[in-house]
Amino acid sequence: MLRLTDFIIDCPDTMKLAAFYSAVTGRPIKEGSDGNWAGITFGEVELAFIRVDDYRAPQWPDSEHPKQFHLDFEVDDIESEQRRVLDLGATLQQDFIGPEGYGWRVYTDPVGHPFCLCRNKGVIWTDQGPIWPKRD
């Protein structure tokens, strides 16, 4: 039986990046975290941060220094969440929100890893494109 236990992110300062994602997600930093390894628990899966000497940040969307991974966070109100993550140290990179108010925005965290805030709840993705939920 295979079970995902950790998603590990390289970084130069584990506690600083763990604090950023703790503030973004509202989840506490795992007890016992330190300068070499820090974590945030999501049920059975831990989002972990490991210190890497000579860390080199991805340069999204530059393919010479590829992003390697990204995280998606589904949100109900993208504008208020954007203000919050920008205040926490994120940088907006690109906006893919359509006229219907659905889509995503790409940000980078304080050390250059890309992540997205998405507003796609209720959207059905088909080969012909998205089917948007009916608005009240």
trRosetta pair geometry for C-beta under 8 A, 3 or more apart (Angstrom, degrees):
i j d omega theta_ij theta_ji phi_ij phi_ji
3 44 7.1 -62 172 143 117 137
4 7 7.5 19 176 -54 116 85
4 44 7.9 110 84 108 71 101
4 45 5.7 6 116 -105 100 112
5 44 7.0 -76 -118 151 59 85
5 45 6.5 -177 -164 -118 20 57
5 46 6.7 4 154 20 66 94
6 39 7.6 -71 -129 -121 104 124
6 45 7.0 164 -87 -163 24 67
6 46 4.8 -20 -109 66 77 95
6 47 7.8 148 -159 -95 63 16
6 48 5.0 -9 -162 4 112 127
7 45 6.6 32 -9 174 97 112
7 46 7.4 -168 28 92 64 50
7 47 5.4 -20 66 -113 101 62
7 48 6.9 159 75 24 45 75
8 48 4.6 -24 -106 77 73 105
8 49 7.4 164 -158 -85 63 17
8 50 5.6 19 -176 -8 111 116
9 17 6.9 -132 101 143 126 145
9 47 7.3 12 -6 180 113 83
9 48 7.0 172 20 90 71 50
9 49 5.3 -27 68 -106 93 67
9 50 7.3 164 76 22 41 73
9 69 7.7 -123 -104 68 89 132
9 113 6.3 -14 -158 -84 128 164
10 50 6.0 -39 -104 71 52 89
10 52 4.3 9 -162 -15 105 142
10 55 6.1 174 147 -123 102 103
11 14 6.2 134 74 -85 114 49
11 16 7.8 -150 148 69 133 92
11 17 4.5 -56 -171 -14 171 156
11 49 5.2 -23 26 -165 129 105
11 50 7.3 131 29 66 75 41
11 51 6.8 -56 80 -104 68 45
11 52 6.8 118 45 20 22 95
11 55 6.2 32 -170 -128 22 157
11 111 5.2 114 -140 65 96 167
11 113 7.8 -62 -86 -25 101 125
12 51 6.9 36 -168 -145 23 77
12 52 7.0 -69 -82 61 47 71
12 55 4.2 -128 -63 30 84 143
12 111 6.2 -180 20 -128 95 137
13 16 3.9 28 113 22 121 119
13 17 6.3 140 85 -14 71 88
13 35 7.6 -50 -148 -145 61 78
13 51 7.1 31 -99 -109 20 98
13 111 7.6 179 36 -69 85 135
14 17 6.3 -67 -148 43 27 100
14 18 5.9 25 159 -18 67 113
14 33 6.9 -154 135 180 118 101
14 34 7.2 46 80 97 138 38
14 35 5.9 143 38 -162 111 28
14 36 6.5 3 -7 92 150 8
14 37 6.2 -128 -143 -109 162 6
14 38 4.0 149 156 2 106 109
14 49 4.3 151 -141 110 78 109
14 50 6.7 7 -94 -115 117 12
14 51 5.1 -78 -33 -53 104 87
15 18 5.6 -52 -137 41 30 113
15 19 6.2 36 157 -24 63 105
15 29 7.5 41 -139 -148 70 160
15 33 6.7 134 -97 134 80 112
15 34 7.4 -40 -60 -177 109 21
15 35 6.3 -43 -16 -92 110 55
15 38 5.6 149 -83 -66 50 152
16 19 5.8 -53 -150 32 27 113
16 20 6.8 32 149 -21 61 102
16 110 6.9 -93 144 85 109 145
17 20 5.4 -45 -151 30 38 116
17 21 6.5 25 156 -7 68 104
17 38 7.5 152 71 64 83 131
17 49 4.9 163 84 -131 118 151
17 109 6.7 68 -140 143 93 137
17 110 6.8 -149 -99 57 72 105
17 111 6.0 -43 -87 5 118 128
18 21 6.1 -61 -146 46 32 101
18 22 5.9 39 153 -26 67 109
18 29 4.8 76 148 -116 121 115
18 33 6.0 180 160 -179 175 154
18 38 3.7 -86 -48 127 151 136
18 39 7.1 -27 -122 -6 127 9
18 40 6.3 166 -154 -39 88 99
18 49 5.1 -132 -58 19 89 139
19 22 5.5 -51 -140 36 29 117
19 23 6.4 29 158 -17 62 105
19 29 6.8 -30 -79 -55 56 134
20 23 6.1 -63 -157 37 26 107
20 24 6.4 25 149 -19 65 108
20 88 5.9 123 -145 154 75 112
20 89 5.9 -82 -118 59 116 125
20 90 7.8 129 -172 -57 119 80
20 109 5.7 112 131 -163 150 110
20 110 5.6 -150 -82 4 154 116
21 24 5.2 -47 -139 36 39 116
21 25 5.9 16 166 -1 71 111
21 40 5.9 -136 111 -2 112 153
21 47 6.3 -120 146 120 150 139
21 49 7.8 169 21 -50 135 125
21 109 7.4 -16 -62 -125 88 143
22 25 6.6 -67 -138 49 22 92
22 26 7.8 121 170 -55 53 2
22 27 6.0 -109 -136 79 64 61
22 28 6.2 29 -148 -143 118 22
22 29 5.0 -53 -77 -50 144 81
22 40 5.7 -167 -85 -96 76 129
23 26 7.7 28 -167 -69 24 42
23 88 5.0 173 106 -127 134 133
24 73 7.2 -124 158 -68 112 165
24 84 7.8 133 -121 124 57 106
24 85 5.8 43 -116 -107 100 96
24 88 6.2 -170 -67 91 79 168
24 90 7.8 82 -92 -45 122 127
25 40 6.6 113 59 158 143 150
25 42 7.8 -78 -179 -83 151 111
25 73 7.6 -138 -92 -117 81 132
27 40 4.9 102 102 -174 119 111
27 41 7.0 -146 172 61 131 55
27 42 6.8 -69 -93 -79 171 75
28 40 7.2 171 90 -130 34 83
29 33 5.1 -80 162 23 107 155
29 38 5.9 -32 -159 -175 113 109
29 39 7.2 120 -164 74 65 40
29 40 6.1 -60 -108 -82 46 81
30 33 5.2 114 71 -45 78 105
30 38 7.0 159 45 -175 92 58
30 39 4.0 0 14 79 137 92
30 40 6.3 -151 -27 -86 88 26
30 41 5.7 95 -83 -27 107 96
30 46 6.9 1 -48 -139 148 118
33 37 6.7 -124 -140 109 64 60
33 38 3.6 58 -163 -127 120 74
33 39 5.9 -158 -89 24 109 63
34 37 6.5 31 52 51 78 64
34 38 6.9 -167 37 -72 27 80
35 51 6.2 17 152 -45 67 149
36 50 7.0 -1 164 -150 61 66
36 51 5.1 -87 -129 23 44 118
37 48 6.5 -12 -166 -173 88 111
37 49 7.2 154 -154 80 41 57
37 50 5.6 -3 -103 -105 75 71
37 51 7.5 -97 -54 2 46 84
38 48 7.0 160 85 -156 43 63
38 49 4.7 -9 59 55 92 106
39 46 4.5 -9 -166 -177 127 119
39 47 6.7 146 -157 77 67 47
39 48 4.3 -23 -99 -102 92 79
39 49 7.1 -168 -76 17 45 71
40 46 6.9 146 70 -160 39 68
40 47 4.7 -14 60 60 96 100
40 48 7.8 -167 24 -75 60 41
41 45 7.6 145 -157 85 56 41
41 46 5.3 -35 -100 -101 63 79
41 47 8.0 -159 -77 22 17 71
42 45 5.0 -23 71 73 95 90
42 46 7.2 163 22 -96 73 26
42 47 6.3 53 -8 -17 115 98
52 55 4.6 108 82 -80 100 89
55 111 7.1 -20 139 -177 141 129
56 65 6.9 -114 143 -142 110 121
57 65 7.4 53 102 158 54 134
57 111 5.6 -157 -98 159 114 69
57 112 2.9 78 -171 40 126 160
57 113 7.4 -116 -149 -45 88 55
58 62 8.0 175 171 61 68 90
58 65 5.4 168 -147 140 47 88
58 66 6.1 -44 -140 112 112 31
58 67 4.5 108 159 -114 155 37
58 68 5.7 -140 -72 5 136 98
58 112 5.6 168 51 138 62 109
58 113 6.5 74 31 -105 114 49
58 114 7.0 -74 90 -9 131 92
59 62 3.9 -9 103 43 106 128
59 64 7.2 -7 56 69 125 85
59 65 3.9 66 17 71 100 124
59 112 7.1 -35 -79 -166 45 127
60 66 7.9 50 -88 -165 68 39
60 67 4.6 41 -82 -80 108 107
60 70 7.9 64 -91 -78 152 124
60 93 6.4 14 101 -163 113 165
60 106 7.2 -128 135 163 141 132
60 108 6.5 177 42 -81 120 113
60 112 7.6 158 8 177 92 81
60 114 4.5 42 -22 -52 166 130
61 67 7.6 -29 -118 -40 49 113
61 93 8.0 138 -33 162 85 132
61 94 7.9 24 -36 -26 119 144
62 65 5.3 27 97 43 114 85
62 66 7.7 -130 98 -78 60 39
63 66 5.7 13 -149 -80 49 89
67 70 5.7 -10 154 -51 135 100
67 113 7.4 97 -164 -151 83 57
67 114 4.9 -34 -140 20 129 122
68 113 7.9 -65 60 -126 106 90
69 113 7.5 -9 76 -157 84 109
70 106 7.7 -37 -156 -136 153 97
70 113 7.2 164 -112 167 64 82
70 114 4.4 -38 -109 96 118 94
70 115 5.6 174 -171 -96 85 41
70 116 6.4 63 147 -13 125 93
71 113 7.8 45 4 140 99 116
71 115 4.3 -12 61 -124 89 104
71 116 7.3 -163 96 28 50 67
72 104 7.2 -55 -134 -127 102 141
72 115 7.2 -175 -76 -168 28 73
72 116 4.8 -13 -113 64 71 107
72 118 5.2 16 -171 -14 104 131
73 81 7.7 -160 111 177 123 145
73 115 6.8 35 -6 163 102 114
73 116 6.9 -177 27 91 67 56
73 117 5.5 -29 72 -109 98 59
73 118 6.7 164 77 19 41 83
74 118 5.2 -44 -100 76 56 100
74 119 7.5 112 -158 -100 65 32
74 120 6.6 -89 -121 45 100 85
74 121 6.1 100 -177 -57 123 95
75 78 5.4 123 86 -86 125 59
75 81 4.4 -71 -145 -14 157 162
75 117 5.2 -6 3 -169 133 98
75 118 6.8 140 17 64 77 45
75 119 6.0 -52 71 -79 78 79
76 119 7.5 84 -146 -123 15 95
76 121 7.1 -15 -99 14 66 147
77 80 4.5 24 116 26 120 109
77 81 6.2 144 89 -14 68 92
78 81 5.7 -63 -143 46 32 109
78 82 5.9 40 157 -29 68 106
78 97 6.7 175 96 -94 164 138
78 101 8.0 178 21 -178 125 81
78 105 6.7 125 -175 2 124 119
78 117 5.5 135 -137 130 89 120
78 119 4.8 -81 -45 -40 120 125
79 82 5.7 -51 -148 30 27 113
79 83 6.8 28 154 -18 60 101
80 83 5.8 -49 -152 32 36 112
80 84 6.5 35 150 -19 65 107
81 84 5.5 -55 -149 38 35 114
81 85 6.3 26 158 -13 70 105
81 117 5.3 162 112 -144 128 144
82 85 6.2 -58 -141 40 29 100
82 86 6.1 28 160 -17 65 110
82 92 7.1 31 -159 -82 110 119
82 105 6.5 18 -98 65 118 158
82 117 6.3 -142 -73 46 75 161
83 86 6.0 -61 -147 39 26 110
83 87 6.3 27 155 -19 63 109
84 87 5.8 -58 -151 36 28 111
84 88 6.5 24 152 -18 63 109
85 88 5.4 -55 -148 38 37 114
85 90 4.1 -1 150 19 96 142
85 107 6.1 31 128 170 136 176
85 117 6.9 -159 4 -52 151 129
86 89 8.0 160 -176 21 27 10
86 90 5.6 -79 -87 67 40 88
86 91 7.6 82 -123 -98 77 29
86 92 6.7 -19 -90 -32 112 97
86 107 7.9 -127 -75 -129 70 134
89 109 7.3 40 105 -172 98 58
89 110 4.3 -4 142 -74 128 109
90 107 4.3 16 173 169 121 134
90 108 6.7 159 -159 76 72 39
90 109 6.0 -43 -105 -108 80 43
90 110 7.4 -82 -80 -48 41 63
90 115 7.6 -81 -128 55 128 108
91 107 6.1 148 72 -163 41 78
91 108 5.0 -11 56 53 98 91
92 95 7.2 11 -179 -58 117 90
92 105 6.3 -36 -139 169 97 121
92 106 7.7 102 -164 84 55 53
92 107 5.6 -44 -98 -102 42 83
93 106 4.5 -57 68 106 109 97
93 107 6.1 165 3 -111 91 23
93 108 5.8 79 -46 -21 123 92
93 114 6.8 -53 19 -120 155 102
94 105 7.0 -178 92 -157 49 59
94 106 4.4 17 50 43 90 114
95 103 7.9 74 169 109 64 131
95 105 5.0 -13 -113 -113 63 94
95 106 7.9 -129 -63 24 29 72
96 103 4.4 -143 119 168 75 123
96 104 5.1 8 65 62 111 69
96 105 6.7 -176 29 -83 69 41
96 106 7.3 57 -3 -18 107 92
97 101 6.6 -10 -179 -151 107 32
97 102 7.1 165 -150 88 69 16
97 103 4.2 -177 -108 59 36 119
97 104 7.2 -177 -68 32 67 14
97 105 6.4 -16 -34 -56 102 91
97 119 7.0 35 -119 39 103 119
98 101 7.2 -49 76 13 68 19
98 102 5.8 -12 43 64 104 68
98 103 4.9 132 -7 -40 78 126
100 132 4.9 -89 175 -119 160 154
101 119 6.5 -65 145 113 76 143
102 119 5.4 -131 -127 104 53 90
102 120 5.9 92 -168 -101 104 52
102 123 5.5 128 -171 -69 151 135
102 130 6.9 -151 106 141 140 160
102 132 6.1 -171 5 -120 146 100
103 118 7.4 -113 131 -143 30 67
103 119 6.6 13 46 55 43 86
103 120 7.4 83 -79 -73 11 88
104 116 4.4 9 180 -178 126 124
104 117 6.5 163 -154 82 72 44
104 118 4.2 -24 -97 -101 102 74
104 119 7.3 176 -81 20 51 61
104 120 7.2 -17 -56 -39 93 110
105 116 6.5 154 74 -152 41 72
105 117 5.3 -3 52 54 95 93
106 114 5.7 -14 -170 -162 101 114
106 115 7.7 154 -152 81 57 28
106 116 5.4 -35 -96 -94 57 85
107 114 7.0 144 80 -151 40 60
107 115 5.7 -26 67 66 91 76
107 116 7.1 154 18 -98 78 31
107 117 6.9 42 -6 -9 120 94
108 112 5.3 -20 -177 -144 128 32
108 113 6.4 143 -155 68 74 31
108 114 5.4 -46 -94 -89 72 55
108 115 7.5 124 -116 17 26 72
109 112 7.1 -35 63 37 70 20
109 113 4.8 1 29 56 112 89
109 114 8.0 -149 -3 -79 77 10
109 115 6.2 53 -44 2 96 117
120 123 4.5 -77 -168 31 73 127
121 133 7.7 -19 110 -16 65 146
122 132 7.9 43 114 -176 99 47
122 133 3.4 1 141 -55 130 139
123 130 4.9 -21 -173 -160 113 120
123 131 7.0 151 -163 70 60 51
123 132 6.2 -22 -112 -112 85 47
123 133 6.6 -90 -69 -22 49 87
124 130 6.9 136 73 -159 46 63
124 131 4.4 -11 60 53 100 106
125 129 7.9 -83 -149 168 60 26
125 130 5.6 -34 -102 -98 60 73
126 129 6.4 -3 65 55 84 32
126 130 7.3 150 22 -102 76 20
126 131 6.3 49 -6 -20 117 102
